Amino acid sequence: MAVPKKKSGRCAQGHRRSHWKANPQSLVKCSNCNEMAITHTVCASCGYYDGKLASKKVAE
Ligand SMILES: [Zn+2]
């Protein structure tokens, strides 16, 4: 495995981490309850996903 020859300085570290950021979650309207829900995720308010009941726990 390649091993770095020199310790990278604070400047290089900062430049590297300048791209390290969380991007906002994209939201879609739930087809069942019309509330905003995170994409590719079971709806938090009704428990539906892809038009089907996916989580009974959430629905209750
Ligand atoms: Zn929903």
PDB file of the backbone (N, CA, C, O) and the ligand in Angstrom, with CONECT records:
HET     ZN  A 101       1
ATOM      1  N   MET A   1       0.834  -1.192   0.000  1.00  0.00           N
ATOM      2  CA  MET A   1       0.000   0.000   0.000  1.00  0.00           C
ATOM      3  C   MET A   1       0.870   1.242   0.000  1.00  0.00           C
ATOM      4  O   MET A   1       1.869   1.317   0.715  1.00  0.00           O
ATOM      5  N   ALA A   2       0.479   2.215  -0.808  1.00  0.00           N
ATOM      6  CA  ALA A   2       1.246   3.461  -0.882  1.00  0.00           C
ATOM      7  C   ALA A   2       1.128   4.242   0.417  1.00  0.00           C
ATOM      8  O   ALA A   2       0.051   4.354   1.002  1.00  0.00           O
ATOM      9  N   VAL A   3       2.261   4.777   0.852  1.00  0.00           N
ATOM     10  CA  VAL A   3       2.293   5.535   2.098  1.00  0.00           C
ATOM     11  C   VAL A   3       2.730   6.963   1.793  1.00  0.00           C
ATOM     12  O   VAL A   3       3.727   7.151   1.096  1.00  0.00           O
ATOM     13  N   PRO A   4       2.023   7.973   2.290  1.00  0.00           N
ATOM     14  CA  PRO A   4       2.418   9.352   2.015  1.00  0.00           C
ATOM     15  C   PRO A   4       3.791   9.670   2.599  1.00  0.00           C
ATOM     16  O   PRO A   4       4.090   9.305   3.736  1.00  0.00           O
ATOM     17  N   LYS A   5       4.624  10.355   1.811  1.00  0.00           N
ATOM     18  CA  LYS A   5       6.001  10.666   2.221  1.00  0.00           C
ATOM     19  C   LYS A   5       6.030  11.795   3.237  1.00  0.00           C
ATOM     20  O   LYS A   5       6.839  11.802   4.165  1.00  0.00           O
ATOM     21  N   LYS A   6       5.109  12.766   3.037  1.00  0.00           N
ATOM     22  CA  LYS A   6       5.096  13.936   3.925  1.00  0.00           C
ATOM     23  C   LYS A   6       3.697  14.122   4.511  1.00  0.00           C
ATOM     24  O   LYS A   6       2.693  13.781   3.886  1.00  0.00           O
ATOM     25  N   LYS A   7       3.658  14.656   5.694  1.00  0.00           N
ATOM     26  CA  LYS A   7       2.375  15.012   6.297  1.00  0.00           C
ATOM     27  C   LYS A   7       1.787  16.188   5.521  1.00  0.00           C
ATOM     28  O   LYS A   7       2.476  17.178   5.274  1.00  0.00           O
ATOM     29  N   SER A   8       0.504  16.079   5.132  1.00  0.00           N
ATOM     30  CA  SER A   8      -0.107  17.188   4.408  1.00  0.00           C
ATOM     31  C   SER A   8      -0.459  18.302   5.406  1.00  0.00           C
ATOM     32  O   SER A   8      -0.958  18.049   6.503  1.00  0.00           O
ATOM     33  N   GLY A   9      -0.184  19.523   4.989  1.00  0.00           N
ATOM     34  CA  GLY A   9      -0.362  20.670   5.881  1.00  0.00           C
ATOM     35  C   GLY A   9      -1.804  21.071   6.076  1.00  0.00           C
ATOM     36  O   GLY A   9      -2.722  20.494   5.493  1.00  0.00           O
ATOM     37  N   ARG A  10      -1.976  22.067   6.905  1.00  0.00           N
ATOM     38  CA  ARG A  10      -3.335  22.551   7.188  1.00  0.00           C
ATOM     39  C   ARG A  10      -4.008  23.108   5.947  1.00  0.00           C
ATOM     40  O   ARG A  10      -5.218  22.970   5.763  1.00  0.00           O
ATOM     41  N   CYS A  11      -3.191  23.752   5.081  1.00  0.00           N
ATOM     42  CA  CYS A  11      -3.737  24.350   3.856  1.00  0.00           C
ATOM     43  C   CYS A  11      -4.311  23.270   2.949  1.00  0.00           C
ATOM     44  O   CYS A  11      -5.442  23.380   2.475  1.00  0.00           O
ATOM     45  N   ALA A  12      -3.516  22.216   2.710  1.00  0.00           N
ATOM     46  CA  ALA A  12      -3.966  21.116   1.843  1.00  0.00           C
ATOM     47  C   ALA A  12      -5.163  20.412   2.449  1.00  0.00           C
ATOM     48  O   ALA A  12      -6.080  20.003   1.737  1.00  0.00           O
ATOM     49  N   GLN A  13      -5.151  20.275   3.738  1.00  0.00           N
ATOM     50  CA  GLN A  13      -6.265  19.636   4.441  1.00  0.00           C
ATOM     51  C   GLN A  13      -7.546  20.447   4.256  1.00  0.00           C
ATOM     52  O   GLN A  13      -8.624  19.906   4.010  1.00  0.00           O
ATOM     53  N   GLY A  14      -7.387  21.766   4.383  1.00  0.00           N
ATOM     54  CA  GLY A  14      -8.540  22.648   4.220  1.00  0.00           C
ATOM     55  C   GLY A  14      -9.096  22.608   2.813  1.00  0.00           C
ATOM     56  O   GLY A  14     -10.311  22.606   2.612  1.00  0.00           O
ATOM     57  N   HIS A  15      -8.187  22.577   1.826  1.00  0.00           N
ATOM     58  CA  HIS A  15      -8.614  22.519   0.429  1.00  0.00           C
ATOM     59  C   HIS A  15      -9.367  21.217   0.164  1.00  0.00           C
ATOM     60  O   HIS A  15     -10.378  21.209  -0.537  1.00  0.00           O
ATOM     61  N   ARG A  16      -8.873  20.128   0.723  1.00  0.00           N
ATOM     62  CA  ARG A  16      -9.512  18.832   0.529  1.00  0.00           C
ATOM     63  C   ARG A  16     -10.905  18.837   1.156  1.00  0.00           C
ATOM     64  O   ARG A  16     -11.870  18.346   0.571  1.00  0.00           O
ATOM     65  N   ARG A  17     -10.981  19.394   2.342  1.00  0.00           N
ATOM     66  CA  ARG A  17     -12.257  19.356   3.078  1.00  0.00           C
ATOM     67  C   ARG A  17     -13.245  20.426   2.628  1.00  0.00           C
ATOM     68  O   ARG A  17     -14.396  20.428   3.064  1.00  0.00           O
ATOM     69  N   SER A  18     -12.809  21.330   1.764  1.00  0.00           N
ATOM     70  CA  SER A  18     -13.718  22.357   1.273  1.00  0.00           C
ATOM     71  C   SER A  18     -14.827  21.756   0.419  1.00  0.00           C
ATOM     72  O   SER A  18     -15.887  22.358   0.251  1.00  0.00           O
ATOM     73  N   HIS A  19     -14.573  20.554  -0.124  1.00  0.00           N
ATOM     74  CA  HIS A  19     -15.581  19.876  -0.942  1.00  0.00           C
ATOM     75  C   HIS A  19     -16.400  18.893  -0.123  1.00  0.00           C
ATOM     76  O   HIS A  19     -17.341  18.279  -0.625  1.00  0.00           O
ATOM     77  N   TRP A  20     -16.031  18.751   1.142  1.00  0.00           N
ATOM     78  CA  TRP A  20     -16.677  17.782   2.010  1.00  0.00           C
ATOM     79  C   TRP A  20     -17.882  18.425   2.671  1.00  0.00           C
ATOM     80  O   TRP A  20     -17.768  19.038   3.732  1.00  0.00           O
ATOM     81  N   LYS A  21     -19.047  18.280   2.031  1.00  0.00           N
ATOM     82  CA  LYS A  21     -20.248  18.901   2.569  1.00  0.00           C
ATOM     83  C   LYS A  21     -21.466  18.022   2.294  1.00  0.00           C
ATOM     84  O   LYS A  21     -21.516  17.272   1.319  1.00  0.00           O
ATOM     85  N   ALA A  22     -22.415  18.140   3.164  1.00  0.00           N
ATOM     86  CA  ALA A  22     -23.658  17.392   2.984  1.00  0.00           C
ATOM     87  C   ALA A  22     -24.551  18.142   2.012  1.00  0.00           C
ATOM     88  O   ALA A  22     -24.693  19.360   2.116  1.00  0.00           O
ATOM     89  N   ASN A  23     -25.161  17.423   1.059  1.00  0.00           N
ATOM     90  CA  ASN A  23     -26.081  18.079   0.133  1.00  0.00           C
ATOM     91  C   ASN A  23     -27.519  17.870   0.612  1.00  0.00           C
ATOM     92  O   ASN A  23     -27.843  16.817   1.161  1.00  0.00           O
ATOM     93  N   PRO A  24     -28.372  18.858   0.407  1.00  0.00           N
ATOM     94  CA  PRO A  24     -29.734  18.770   0.922  1.00  0.00           C
ATOM     95  C   PRO A  24     -30.518  17.618   0.305  1.00  0.00           C
ATOM     96  O   PRO A  24     -30.388  17.333  -0.885  1.00  0.00           O
ATOM     97  N   GLN A  25     -31.330  16.961   1.127  1.00  0.00           N
ATOM     98  CA  GLN A  25     -32.152  15.849   0.661  1.00  0.00           C
ATOM     99  C   GLN A  25     -33.225  16.370  -0.291  1.00  0.00           C
ATOM    100  O   GLN A  25     -33.884  17.376  -0.028  1.00  0.00           O
ATOM    101  N   SER A  26     -33.379  15.652  -1.406  1.00  0.00           N
ATOM    102  CA  SER A  26     -34.433  16.039  -2.334  1.00  0.00           C
ATOM    103  C   SER A  26     -35.766  15.453  -1.858  1.00  0.00           C
ATOM    104  O   SER A  26     -35.853  14.286  -1.476  1.00  0.00           O
ATOM    105  N   LEU A  27     -36.782  16.285  -1.893  1.00  0.00           N
ATOM    106  CA  LEU A  27     -38.087  15.868  -1.398  1.00  0.00           C
ATOM    107  C   LEU A  27     -39.078  15.713  -2.548  1.00  0.00           C
ATOM    108  O   LEU A  27     -39.025  16.448  -3.534  1.00  0.00           O
ATOM    109  N   VAL A  28     -39.974  14.754  -2.407  1.00  0.00           N
ATOM    110  CA  VAL A  28     -41.055  14.572  -3.372  1.00  0.00           C
ATOM    111  C   VAL A  28     -42.370  14.524  -2.623  1.00  0.00           C
ATOM    112  O   VAL A  28     -42.417  14.204  -1.435  1.00  0.00           O
ATOM    113  N   LYS A  29     -43.439  14.847  -3.339  1.00  0.00           N
ATOM    114  CA  LYS A  29     -44.766  14.803  -2.740  1.00  0.00           C
ATOM    115  C   LYS A  29     -45.216  13.342  -2.666  1.00  0.00           C
ATOM    116  O   LYS A  29     -45.148  12.620  -3.660  1.00  0.00           O
ATOM    117  N   CYS A  30     -45.667  12.915  -1.508  1.00  0.00           N
ATOM    118  CA  CYS A  30     -46.148  11.550  -1.336  1.00  0.00           C
ATOM    119  C   CYS A  30     -47.423  11.353  -2.161  1.00  0.00           C
ATOM    120  O   CYS A  30     -48.318  12.198  -2.145  1.00  0.00           O
ATOM    121  N   SER A  31     -47.497  10.230  -2.881  1.00  0.00           N
ATOM    122  CA  SER A  31     -48.654   9.976  -3.742  1.00  0.00           C
ATOM    123  C   SER A  31     -49.893   9.612  -2.936  1.00  0.00           C
ATOM    124  O   SER A  31     -51.009   9.686  -3.451  1.00  0.00           O
ATOM    125  N   ASN A  32     -49.711   9.225  -1.691  1.00  0.00           N
ATOM    126  CA  ASN A  32     -50.834   8.796  -0.857  1.00  0.00           C
ATOM    127  C   ASN A  32     -51.400   9.929  -0.002  1.00  0.00           C
ATOM    128  O   ASN A  32     -52.615  10.123   0.044  1.00  0.00           O
ATOM    129  N   CYS A  33     -50.525  10.677   0.674  1.00  0.00           N
ATOM    130  CA  CYS A  33     -51.020  11.699   1.595  1.00  0.00           C
ATOM    131  C   CYS A  33     -50.643  13.114   1.181  1.00  0.00           C
ATOM    132  O   CYS A  33     -50.995  14.074   1.867  1.00  0.00           O
ATOM    133  N   ASN A  34     -49.921  13.255   0.051  1.00  0.00           N
ATOM    134  CA  ASN A  34     -49.522  14.562  -0.492  1.00  0.00           C
ATOM    135  C   ASN A  34     -48.619  15.372   0.432  1.00  0.00           C
ATOM    136  O   ASN A  34     -48.526  16.592   0.299  1.00  0.00           O
ATOM    137  N   GLU A  35     -47.948  14.690   1.377  1.00  0.00           N
ATOM    138  CA  GLU A  35     -46.985  15.384   2.217  1.00  0.00           C
ATOM    139  C   GLU A  35     -45.600  15.218   1.605  1.00  0.00           C
ATOM    140  O   GLU A  35     -45.365  14.296   0.823  1.00  0.00           O
ATOM    141  N   MET A  36     -44.690  16.112   1.963  1.00  0.00           N
ATOM    142  CA  MET A  36     -43.339  16.026   1.434  1.00  0.00           C
ATOM    143  C   MET A  36     -42.594  14.865   2.102  1.00  0.00           C
ATOM    144  O   MET A  36     -42.602  14.728   3.326  1.00  0.00           O
ATOM    145  N   ALA A  37     -41.952  14.035   1.274  1.00  0.00           N
ATOM    146  CA  ALA A  37     -41.216  12.880   1.791  1.00  0.00           C
ATOM    147  C   ALA A  37     -39.888  12.768   1.056  1.00  0.00           C
ATOM    148  O   ALA A  37     -39.764  13.202  -0.089  1.00  0.00           O
ATOM    149  N   ILE A  38     -38.907  12.189   1.715  1.00  0.00           N
ATOM    150  CA  ILE A  38     -37.583  12.003   1.120  1.00  0.00           C
ATOM    151  C   ILE A  38     -37.691  10.963   0.005  1.00  0.00           C
ATOM    152  O   ILE A  38     -38.380   9.955   0.164  1.00  0.00           O
ATOM    153  N   THR A  39     -37.015  11.200  -1.124  1.00  0.00           N
ATOM    154  CA  THR A  39     -37.084  10.289  -2.268  1.00  0.00           C
ATOM    155  C   THR A  39     -36.515   8.915  -1.928  1.00  0.00           C
ATOM    156  O   THR A  39     -35.578   8.802  -1.138  1.00  0.00           O
ATOM    157  N   HIS A  40     -37.086   7.878  -2.525  1.00  0.00           N
ATOM    158  CA  HIS A  40     -36.660   6.480  -2.361  1.00  0.00           C
ATOM    159  C   HIS A  40     -36.745   6.027  -0.904  1.00  0.00           C
ATOM    160  O   HIS A  40     -36.003   5.147  -0.467  1.00  0.00           O
ATOM    161  N   THR A  41     -37.665   6.646  -0.166  1.00  0.00           N
ATOM    162  CA  THR A  41     -37.815   6.318   1.241  1.00  0.00           C
ATOM    163  C   THR A  41     -39.304   6.195   1.559  1.00  0.00           C
ATOM    164  O   THR A  41     -40.135   6.880   0.962  1.00  0.00           O
ATOM    165  N   VAL A  42     -39.631   5.317   2.503  1.00  0.00           N
ATOM    166  CA  VAL A  42     -41.014   5.170   2.931  1.00  0.00           C
ATOM    167  C   VAL A  42     -41.492   6.492   3.528  1.00  0.00           C
ATOM    168  O   VAL A  42     -40.773   7.124   4.303  1.00  0.00           O
ATOM    169  N   CYS A  43     -42.692   6.905   3.172  1.00  0.00           N
ATOM    170  CA  CYS A  43     -43.240   8.162   3.660  1.00  0.00           C
ATOM    171  C   CYS A  43     -43.320   8.152   5.186  1.00  0.00           C
ATOM    172  O   CYS A  43     -43.806   7.191   5.782  1.00  0.00           O
ATOM    173  N   ALA A  44     -42.842   9.220   5.810  1.00  0.00           N
ATOM    174  CA  ALA A  44     -42.761   9.279   7.265  1.00  0.00           C
ATOM    175  C   ALA A  44     -44.126   9.470   7.913  1.00  0.00           C
ATOM    176  O   ALA A  44     -44.312   9.112   9.076  1.00  0.00           O
ATOM    177  N   SER A  45     -45.082  10.029   7.175  1.00  0.00           N
ATOM    178  CA  SER A  45     -46.371  10.324   7.797  1.00  0.00           C
ATOM    179  C   SER A  45     -47.418   9.237   7.557  1.00  0.00           C
ATOM    180  O   SER A  45     -48.292   9.047   8.402  1.00  0.00           O
ATOM    181  N   CYS A  46     -47.358   8.507   6.416  1.00  0.00           N
ATOM    182  CA  CYS A  46     -48.373   7.488   6.161  1.00  0.00           C
ATOM    183  C   CYS A  46     -47.785   6.089   5.961  1.00  0.00           C
ATOM    184  O   CYS A  46     -48.533   5.111   5.961  1.00  0.00           O
ATOM    185  N   GLY A  47     -46.469   5.971   5.792  1.00  0.00           N
ATOM    186  CA  GLY A  47     -45.850   4.650   5.674  1.00  0.00           C
ATOM    187  C   GLY A  47     -45.992   4.022   4.308  1.00  0.00           C
ATOM    188  O   GLY A  47     -45.766   2.821   4.158  1.00  0.00           O
ATOM    189  N   TYR A  48     -46.367   4.812   3.292  1.00  0.00           N
ATOM    190  CA  TYR A  48     -46.517   4.277   1.951  1.00  0.00           C
ATOM    191  C   TYR A  48     -45.241   4.476   1.142  1.00  0.00           C
ATOM    192  O   TYR A  48     -44.509   5.448   1.331  1.00  0.00           O
ATOM    193  N   TYR A  49     -44.993   3.544   0.246  1.00  0.00           N
ATOM    194  CA  TYR A  49     -43.890   3.679  -0.696  1.00  0.00           C
ATOM    195  C   TYR A  49     -44.302   3.063  -2.018  1.00  0.00           C
ATOM    196  O   TYR A  49     -44.771   1.925  -2.050  1.00  0.00           O
ATOM    197  N   ASP A  50     -44.132   3.800  -3.116  1.00  0.00           N
ATOM    198  CA  ASP A  50     -44.483   3.339  -4.467  1.00  0.00           C
ATOM    199  C   ASP A  50     -45.962   2.936  -4.535  1.00  0.00           C
ATOM    200  O   ASP A  50     -46.313   1.956  -5.193  1.00  0.00           O
ATOM    201  N   GLY A  51     -46.832   3.706  -3.845  1.00  0.00           N
ATOM    202  CA  GLY A  51     -48.264   3.471  -3.885  1.00  0.00           C
ATOM    203  C   GLY A  51     -48.753   2.296  -3.060  1.00  0.00           C
ATOM    204  O   GLY A  51     -49.935   1.955  -3.107  1.00  0.00           O
ATOM    205  N   LYS A  52     -47.846   1.663  -2.292  1.00  0.00           N
ATOM    206  CA  LYS A  52     -48.234   0.532  -1.471  1.00  0.00           C
ATOM    207  C   LYS A  52     -47.865   0.789  -0.012  1.00  0.00           C
ATOM    208  O   LYS A  52     -46.914   1.515   0.277  1.00  0.00           O
ATOM    209  N   LEU A  53     -48.624   0.192   0.901  1.00  0.00           N
ATOM    210  CA  LEU A  53     -48.301   0.307   2.317  1.00  0.00           C
ATOM    211  C   LEU A  53     -47.038  -0.505   2.598  1.00  0.00           C
ATOM    212  O   LEU A  53     -47.040  -1.731   2.485  1.00  0.00           O
ATOM    213  N   ALA A  54     -45.973   0.183   2.960  1.00  0.00           N
ATOM    214  CA  ALA A  54     -44.688  -0.492   3.159  1.00  0.00           C
ATOM    215  C   ALA A  54     -44.341  -0.636   4.637  1.00  0.00           C
ATOM    216  O   ALA A  54     -43.607  -1.546   5.022  1.00  0.00           O
ATOM    217  N   SER A  55     -44.864   0.255   5.454  1.00  0.00           N
ATOM    218  CA  SER A  55     -44.529   0.215   6.875  1.00  0.00           C
ATOM    219  C   SER A  55     -45.779   0.423   7.710  1.00  0.00           C
ATOM    220  O   SER A  55     -46.345   1.515   7.740  1.00  0.00           O
ATOM    221  N   LYS A  56     -46.209  -0.650   8.398  1.00  0.00           N
ATOM    222  CA  LYS A  56     -47.396  -0.548   9.245  1.00  0.00           C
ATOM    223  C   LYS A  56     -47.115   0.317  10.469  1.00  0.00           C
ATOM    224  O   LYS A  56     -47.993   1.030  10.954  1.00  0.00           O
ATOM    225  N   LYS A  57     -45.877   0.244  10.960  1.00  0.00           N
ATOM    226  CA  LYS A  57     -45.467   0.959  12.163  1.00  0.00           C
ATOM    227  C   LYS A  57     -45.686   2.464  12.017  1.00  0.00           C
ATOM    228  O   LYS A  57     -46.186   3.128  12.924  1.00  0.00           O
ATOM    229  N   VAL A  58     -45.288   2.996  10.819  1.00  0.00           N
ATOM    230  CA  VAL A  58     -45.411   4.427  10.558  1.00  0.00           C
ATOM    231  C   VAL A  58     -46.882   4.808  10.436  1.00  0.00           C
ATOM    232  O   VAL A  58     -47.300   5.868  10.901  1.00  0.00           O
ATOM    233  N   ALA A  59     -47.666   3.922   9.800  1.00  0.00           N
ATOM    234  CA  ALA A  59     -49.066   4.217   9.521  1.00  0.00           C
ATOM    235  C   ALA A  59     -49.892   4.329  10.799  1.00  0.00           C
ATOM    236  O   ALA A  59     -50.871   5.074  10.842  1.00  0.00           O
ATOM    237  N   GLU A  60     -49.505   3.599  11.833  1.00  0.00           N
ATOM    238  CA  GLU A  60     -50.272   3.614  13.076  1.00  0.00           C
ATOM    239  C   GLU A  60     -50.047   4.851  13.925  1.00  0.00           C
ATOM    240  O   GLU A  60     -50.637   4.980  14.997  1.00  0.00           O
TER     241      GLU A  60
HETATM  242 ZN    ZN A 101     -47.487   9.708   2.699  1.00  0.00          ZN2+
END
